[in-house]
């Protein structure tokens, strides 16, 4: 699984959409769609090619993917807690608020603060960052934090880059949602594949779990010998410095960006005293820690979500059972989410019909982008569970 940029990173994250078609609210009579979910939505006057059409099944699958990605990112987070008391967390999802951060400053806020202190604001989703302490309410902000007010004026150990201004890659452009981007596991900036200082590119980037951008690879040139193409386990002798032995047999090639099919390439790194000092001196002491990897972060979030999945409150596959068993208040909340999604989709369909054409994928993508931006980032895991029948 490659570390690709998640879609919609310039907007609020929507994590509560339920996608099981069996619990979908019925459309109003005037909004009824005459064809089944498995058929193409189309207007009789349209003449667009069929490969551009979108089905309701496509819509549901897209929403499921969005829910899964949000769970991967937020499954271990609480929407009611500021992470500041936890200090510089090894890794956590972060956001930047363009409305509240004082001019000329860069700052990051945790998930809980993004909901409670910056709901409805212009947020930039930063995916995850390592060793970061929540800035919300400190001297960089116009207002205090609502969840935890007693904070130092600055978090001196926090590191910032252009992502906090909504810019990415060597091209320093905003993310459009139309292309895949890859996060460097060292500097944690995001890059277009064509803008990476390309080294030995794998046949399929979908098989890549971690990359090191060209700039970081040049700075940390010693990591080259641990790439899949160069590293040979038989070249390593127990008790000897692996870096020294590998460097002796490695071909003398330019570095460029480095690609790794598994994040567990870090287990290859030499841990002799000399190499550990080297990692410290080059500001990458985390590099030998597999738990630092985003993949491990995602796996841990999935494990954290398992108890919630068991009670049916967060797994789209058991949404019907939840709706049938939860109390009235929870059911209303669930259906409200469906209703909001229905309105956006119907509006996109109506617009296409008014223009005399079929509904295309870009219409639905635009509807979901608007939905993400407009809706509050609530999680199904936080919905009330009173009234659940055991």
C-alpha positions in Angstrom: 0.0 0.0 0.0 1.6 3.2 -1.1 1.5 6.3 1.1 -0.6 8.4 -1.2 -2.2 11.8 -0.5 -5.8 11.3 0.6 -8.5 13.1 -1.4 -10.0 16.3 -0.1 -7.1 17.4 2.1 -8.0 21.1 1.7 -11.4 20.6 3.4 -12.9 19.2 6.6 -12.7 15.4 7.0 -16.0 13.6 6.9 -15.8 10.3 8.8 -19.4 9.4 9.6 -21.1 8.6 6.2 -22.8 5.2 6.3 -22.9 3.4 3.0 -25.0 0.3 3.3 -27.7 0.5 0.7 -30.2 -1.3 2.9 -30.4 1.6 5.3 -30.5 4.4 2.7 -33.4 6.7 3.2 -36.1 6.6 0.5 -36.0 9.5 -1.9 -39.0 11.9 -2.0 -41.4 10.9 -4.8 -40.4 13.8 -7.0 -36.8 12.7 -6.6 -37.2 9.0 -7.2 -34.7 7.5 -9.5 -36.5 5.1 -11.9 -33.6 2.8 -12.4 -32.0 0.4 -9.8 -28.8 1.0 -7.9 -26.9 -1.2 -10.3 -28.0 0.8 -13.4 -26.5 3.9 -14.9 -28.0 7.2 -13.9 -28.7 9.0 -17.2 -30.9 11.6 -18.8 -32.7 10.7 -22.0 -31.3 13.6 -23.9 -27.7 13.0 -23.0 -25.1 11.6 -25.4 -22.0 11.3 -23.3 -19.9 8.1 -23.7 -20.7 5.3 -21.2 -17.3 5.1 -19.7 -17.9 8.6 -18.1 -21.1 7.5 -16.4 -21.5 6.9 -12.7 -23.7 4.4 -10.9 -25.2 4.5 -7.4 -23.0 1.5 -6.6 -20.0 3.7 -7.6 -21.2 6.4 -5.2 -21.6 3.9 -2.3 -18.2 2.4 -2.9 -16.6 5.8 -3.0 -18.2 6.7 0.3 -17.0 3.4 1.8 -13.5 4.2 0.7 -13.8 7.6 2.3 -15.0 6.1 5.5 -12.2 3.5 5.6 -9.5 6.2 5.0 -10.9 8.3 7.8 -10.9 5.3 10.1 -7.3 4.6 9.2 -6.4 8.2 10.1 -8.7 8.8 13.1 -9.6 5.4 14.5 -7.4 5.9 17.5 -8.3 9.6 18.1 -10.8 11.2 20.4 -12.9 14.1 19.2 -13.3 15.5 22.7 -9.7 15.7 23.9 -6.8 18.0 23.1 -3.6 16.1 22.8 -1.4 18.9 24.3 -1.1 17.2 27.8 0.4 14.1 25.9 3.3 16.3 24.8 5.1 15.6 21.5 3.2 12.6 20.3 5.1 10.1 18.2 2.5 10.5 15.5 -0.9 12.1 15.2 -3.3 13.6 12.6 -2.9 17.3 12.4 -4.7 20.3 10.8 -3.8 23.9 10.1 -6.4 26.6 10.6 -6.2 29.5 8.1 -8.8 31.5 10.0 -7.3 31.5 13.5 -3.5 31.4 13.0 -2.0 34.8 13.2 -0.5 36.2 10.1 3.1 35.1 9.5 2.9 32.1 11.8 2.7 28.3 11.1 0.8 26.2 13.5 -0.8 22.8 13.8 -3.8 21.6 15.8 -4.9 18.1 16.9 -8.1 16.3 15.8 -10.0 17.2 18.9 -9.3 20.9 18.6 -10.2 20.8 14.9 -13.7 19.8 15.9 -14.2 21.8 19.1 -12.2 24.9 18.5 -12.1 25.3 14.8 -15.4 23.7 13.6 -16.5 25.2 10.3 -13.1 27.0 9.8 -10.9 27.0 6.8 -8.7 24.0 7.7 -5.8 22.3 5.9 -5.6 18.6 6.6 -2.0 17.7 7.2 -2.5 13.9 7.3 0.0 12.8 10.1 3.2 14.3 11.5 5.6 12.9 14.0 6.8 14.4 17.3 4.3 17.2 17.3 2.5 19.0 20.2 -0.8 20.7 19.6 -0.5 24.5 19.1 -4.1 25.4 19.5 -4.6 28.4 21.7 -1.0 29.3 22.1 0.6 32.6 21.1 0.2 31.9 17.4 -3.6 31.9 17.8 -6.2 34.7 18.2 -8.3 32.7 20.7 -7.6 30.3 23.6 -8.1 26.5 23.2 -11.5 25.4 24.4 -10.3 21.9 25.5 -7.1 22.8 27.3 -6.2 26.4 28.0 -3.0 26.1 30.1 -0.4 26.0 27.3 3.1 27.4 26.8 3.3 30.3 24.4 5.3 28.1 21.9 6.1 24.5 21.3 9.8 24.8 20.6 10.3 21.3 19.4 7.6 21.3 16.7 8.8 21.3 13.1 6.9 23.0 10.3 7.1 23.0 6.6 5.2 24.4 3.6 2.3 21.9 4.2 1.1 24.1 7.0 0.4 26.8 4.4 -1.4 24.3 2.2 1.5 23.9 -0.2 3.2 20.7 -1.3 6.0 19.2 -3.4 9.0 20.9 -5.0 6.5 22.8 -7.1 5.0 24.4 -4.0 1.4 24.1 -5.2 -1.9 23.4 -3.4 -3.2 19.9 -3.5 -6.0 19.6 -6.1 -7.3 16.1 -5.4 -6.7 15.1 -9.0 -3.4 13.4 -8.7 -1.6 10.9 -6.4 1.0 12.3 -4.1 3.6 10.5 -2.0 4.8 11.4 1.4 8.5 11.3 2.2 9.1 9.3 5.4 11.9 11.7 6.4 10.8 15.3 5.8 7.1 14.3 5.6 6.4 16.7 2.7 4.2 15.3 -0.2 5.4 15.0 -3.8 4.1 14.4 -7.3 5.8 11.4 -8.8 7.0 13.4 -11.7 8.6 16.0 -9.4 10.5 13.6 -7.3 14.2 13.4 -7.9 13.6 10.0 -9.4 16.0 7.2 -8.7 15.2 3.6 -9.5 11.5 3.8 -9.9 9.6 0.5 -9.2 7.4 -1.0 -11.9 4.3 -0.2 -9.9 4.3 2.6 -7.4 1.2 0.9 -5.8 3.7 -1.6 -4.4 5.6 1.1 -2.6 5.0 1.6 1.2 7.7 4.2 1.9 9.7 6.7 -0.1 12.5 9.1 0.6 12.5 12.2 -1.6 15.6 13.2 -3.6 16.6 16.0 -1.3 16.5 13.8 1.8 18.2 10.9 0.0 21.0 13.2 -1.0 21.4 14.4 2.6 21.2 10.9 4.0 23.2 9.2 1.2 24.1 6.2 3.5 20.5 5.0 3.3 21.0 4.1 -0.4 22.6 0.7 0.5 19.4 -0.4 2.3 17.1 -0.1 -0.8 15.5 -3.2 -2.2 17.7 -3.2 -5.3 21.0 -3.0 -3.4 20.5 -4.6 0.0 21.7 -8.2 0.3 21.2 -9.9 3.6 24.1 -12.3 2.9 26.4 -9.3 2.8 25.8 -8.6 6.4 27.9 -10.3 9.1 26.7 -10.4 12.6 28.8 -8.3 14.9 30.1 -6.1 12.1 28.9 -2.7 10.9 26.3 -3.5 8.2 26.7 0.0 6.7 30.4 -0.5 6.1 30.0 -3.9 4.6 27.1 -2.9 2.3 28.9 0.2 1.2 31.8 -1.9 0.0 29.7 -4.0 -2.3 27.1 -1.4 -3.4 27.3 0.0 -6.9 28.5 3.6 -7.2 25.3 5.1 -8.5 23.5 8.5 -8.1 21.0 8.6 -5.3 17.8 10.2 -6.4 14.6 9.3 -4.6 14.5 6.0 -2.8 11.6 3.6 -2.9 10.8 0.7 -0.5 8.2 -2.0 -1.1 7.8 -2.6 2.7 8.2 -0.2 5.6 10.0 -2.9 7.3 13.1 -2.0 5.3 14.0 -0.1 8.5 14.7 -3.4 10.2 17.7 -3.7 7.9 19.4 -0.6 9.3 22.6 -1.2 11.2 22.3 -0.5 15.0 25.9 -0.5 15.9 27.0 2.4 18.1 28.6 4.2 15.2 25.5 4.1 13.1 23.2 5.1 15.9 25.4 8.2 16.4 25.2 8.8 12.7 21.4 8.8 12.8 21.4 11.2 15.8 23.9 13.5 14.0 21.8 13.6 10.9 18.5 14.3 12.8 16.9 11.0 12.0 17.0 9.0 15.3 13.5 7.8 14.5 14.6 5.9 11.4 15.2 2.6 13.1 11.8 2.6 14.8 9.3 0.7 12.8 6.4 2.1 14.9 7.3 5.5 13.5 5.9 4.4 10.1 2.5 5.6 8.9 1.7 2.0 8.1 2.1 1.0 11.7 0.0 4.0 12.8 -2.8 2.9 10.5 -2.6 -0.7 11.8 -2.8 0.5 15.4 -5.9 2.7 14.5 -7.6 -0.3 13.0 -7.0 -2.3 16.1 -8.3 0.5 18.2 -11.5 0.6 16.1 -12.2 -3.1 16.5 -14.2 -2.8 19.7 -16.3 -0.2 18.0 -16.9 -2.4 15.0 -18.1 -5.2 17.3 -21.0 -3.1 18.5 -21.9 -2.2 14.9 -21.6 1.5 15.4 -18.8 2.1 12.8 -18.8 -0.8 10.3 -20.9 0.0 7.2 -21.5 -3.8 6.8 -23.7 -3.9 9.9 -25.3 -0.4 9.5 -28.7 -2.0 9.0 -28.6 -3.9 12.2 -27.6 -0.7 14.0 -30.5 1.3 12.6 -32.9 -1.5 13.5 -31.7 -1.6 17.1 -30.6 1.8 18.2 -32.9 4.3 19.8 -34.9 7.0 17.9 -32.3 9.8 18.6 -29.4 7.8 17.1 -31.5 6.7 14.2 -32.4 10.3 13.3 -28.7 11.2 13.4 -27.8 8.3 11.2 -30.5 9.1 8.6 -29.6 12.8 8.7 -26.2 11.8 7.3 -27.9 9.9 4.5 -30.3 12.7 3.8 -27.4 15.2 3.5 -25.6 12.9 1.0 -28.8 12.3 -0.9 -29.4 16.0 -1.3 -25.9 16.6 -2.7 -26.2 13.7 -5.2 -29.7 14.7 -6.3 -28.5 18.2 -6.8 -25.7 17.0 -9.0 -28.1 14.8 -11.0 -30.6 17.7 -11.4 -27.8 20.0 -12.6 -26.7 17.4 -15.2 -30.3 17.0 -16.4 -30.8 20.7 -16.7 -27.8 20.8 -18.9 -29.1 18.0 -21.0 -26.4 15.5 -20.3 -25.7 12.3 -18.3 -24.3 12.3 -14.8 -20.5 11.9 -14.9 -17.9 10.9 -12.3 -16.7 14.4 -12.0 -20.2 15.5 -11.0 -20.3 13.1 -8.1 -16.7 13.8 -7.1 -17.7 17.5 -6.9 -20.7 16.6 -4.8 -18.7 14.7 -2.4 -16.1 17.4 -2.2 -18.8 19.9 -1.3 -20.2 17.4 1.2 -16.9 17.1 2.9 -16.4 20.8 3.1 -19.9 21.5 4.4 -20.5 18.8 7.0 -19.0 18.7 10.4 -16.3 16.1 11.1 -18.2 13.8 13.4 -17.4 10.2 13.8 -19.9 7.3 14.0 -17.9 6.0 16.9 -19.1 9.0 18.9 -22.8 8.6 18.2 -24.9 7.8 21.3 -25.5 4.1 21.8 -28.3 4.3 24.3 -31.2 2.1 23.3 -29.1 -0.7 21.7 -30.8 -4.0 22.1 -28.4 -6.7 23.2 
